[in-house]
């Protein structure tokens, strides 16, 4: 005999109206969901996220995307870096409209993941992206990052805020030192953290080329995993988006560049050689690259990086440097 009285609250999926996912940056950062950006300290996670925030504040398209964006507000919450001497100069360097980027003043009361001020701030500013940098600074003194029963309710509450406000919640986190395991298990704390996120991004540098950093997608519950995106970061040239980068997840985790040239670099070399001196039909370039197992998508990325001009002719499209 079943104990207790009353009926079970049952609903059928026929009563649910399906809806599609909106994207801040397809397929990397969805609106209304949690995205985690993880990597070792000093690898460029914060710079990567700040430059995304800058693009959003200006209404610019995301890297390697032609989808237009409207100008949006951002909440960028940081505890590891000084606002005046680090965060503001980095935003200025990225060209951000700082009148569109806000923060919650937690100088008197520290902000935590279950703080009511988070949802209030999103609603008051109309922010379309909230950044918490880094995760461990916002779990509160009574919570344990490594205990599922502590961190799971906090993450579920944050996921609820993201869904209700349709705001993209981006959390940065450091990697643990465990070697020989999948990237999803290299994040700090309980696996429930990455389980709650719908997208997990990894940022790492290449040992052979320390100025090159690569963002790769470790997890995507809402769309096919995206291609790795590279950017340059050094003291001389500052920050520069490079675009798609053909490299394996293992190479990023190990901080290594593949022994052979990346497919993107190969495609750039082929395009330069074939368009040097006179234009060349793109169909022929695609054919040569296909023979070397270079995808059309990578060829198109190489074309954009090189600034190739495309001119329509009666027999097809010609590319020229």
C-alpha positions, -999 to +999 in steps of 0.1 A: +000+000+000+013+035-010+018+058+020+004+093+020-027+109+005-033+130-026-025+127-063+009+129-079+014+161-100+018+146-134+020+165-167+025+152-203+050+166-227+022+174-251+014+203-229+050+217-233+056+242-261+090+236-277+113+265-283+147+269-300+178+280-282+190+316-287+227+321-290+250+350-280+277+332-300+268+300-319+277+273-309+298+284-280+277+307-257+239+302-254+215+328-240+196+316-209+222+289-200+255+286-181+288+285-200+321+276-183+354+289-196+382+270-179+420+269-182+452+271-162+461+304-146+476+329-170+464+312-201+441+340-212+407+331-199+399+365-186+413+383-216+392+361-238+360+368-219+367+405-216+371+408-254+338+389-259+322+415-235+338+443-255+323+430-288+289+427-272+290+462-257+298+476-292+272+455-311+299+438-331+298+402-345+314+375-325+348+360-338+346+340-370+309+348-373+289+370-397+258+371-375+251+407-366+247+416-329+228+446-314+245+466-287+240+448-253+248+454-217+271+431-197+277+425-160+313+416-154+320+405-118+356+400-109+373+394-075+409+384-085+417+416-105+416+452-094+388+471-111+407+504-115+442+490-123+434+458-142+398+453-154+391+489-166+424+491-185+418+457-202+383+468-212+396+500-226+423+482-245+397+459-260+378+490-272+348+483-250+320+507-244+324+508-206+290+526-202+275+492-212+295+471-188+284+471-152+294+454-119+277+448-086+293+467-058+301+440-033+327+460-013+306+457+019+289+423+013+306+396-008+286+383-037+278+346-038+261+323-064+228+323-044+228+361-039+195+378-048+214+407-062+225+387-092+190+384-107+181+419-097+212+433-114+204+415-146+168+428-147+178+463-138+206+466-164+190+444-191+223+426-193+225+398-219+258+384-204+268+379-168+304+370-161+316+356-128+354+355-127+364+331-112+339+306-099+356+298-066+353+334-054+315+332-054+306+299-037+305+314-002+324+305+030+300+277+040+300+259+007+326+234-005+335+235-042+343+198-042+311+185-025+282+178-048+255+184-022+270+218-016+276+230-051+247+214-069+219+236-054+240+267-061+245+258-097+209+249-102+198+283-087+222+301-111+209+281-140+173+291-130+183+328-130+199+324-165+168+308-179+143+333-164+163+363-176+175+347-209+209+360-199+241+342-209+259+333-177+297+328-182+318+314-154+356+312-155+374+285-136+409+272-131+420+236-140+431+210-116+465+193-119+452+158-127+470+144-158+458+118-181+420+124-178+394+140-200+392+178-202+358+178-185+374+163-154+402+188-153+379+216-140+381+226-103+355+212-080+327+188-083+317+174-117+282+188-110+296+222-120+304+211-155+272+190-156+251+220-150+268+240-178+254+235-213+287+246-229+322+242-215+351+260-232+388+254-227+415+281-232+451+271-234+484+283-249+507+265-273+541+257-258+559+262-292+541+295-298+534+311-264+517+341-279+490+319-296+461+309-274+433+285-285+397+282-273+382+247-278+348+234-269+349+205-244+311+201-241+280+212-259+245+200-249+226+222-273+244+220-307+273+203-325+306+212-309+323+242-325+356+245-342+386+257-321+391+295-322+426+310-318+437+345-307+471+361-302+481+376-269+515+392-263+531+423-248+542+437-282+511+433-303+484+430-276+453+410-284+442+399-319+416+374-330+430+348-354+400+326-362+395+289-367+424+268-357+429+231-366+443+215-334+433+185-313+420+187-277+450+167-265+474+192-280+457+221-262+456+202-229+493+194-233+502+229-244+516+216-277+514+225-313+510+196-337+542+184-353+528+191-387+516+225-398+480+231-388+454+228-415+446+265-413+483+274-419+485+249-447+454+265-463+468+300-460+501+289-477+482+273-506+460+303-511+490+327-510+509+305-535+479+301-559+469+338-559+504+353-560+508+373-592+473+368-606+438+358-594+428+322-592+394+305-593+383+295-558+371+261-572+406+252-580+419+263-546+391+242-529+402+212-551+438+214-541+430+218-504+406+189-506+434+167-519+453+176-487+423+168-465+417+205-457+380+212-453+361+240-471+354+256-438+391+258-430+398+272-464+372+299-459+387+308-425+421+311-441+407+333-468+392+357-442+425+358-422+444+367-453+419+394-465+414+377-499+392+397-523+366+377-542+354+388-576+325+372-596+334+362-631+313+344-658+331+311-650+330+314-612+346+333-583+382+345-585+403+351-554+431+376-553+455+389-527 
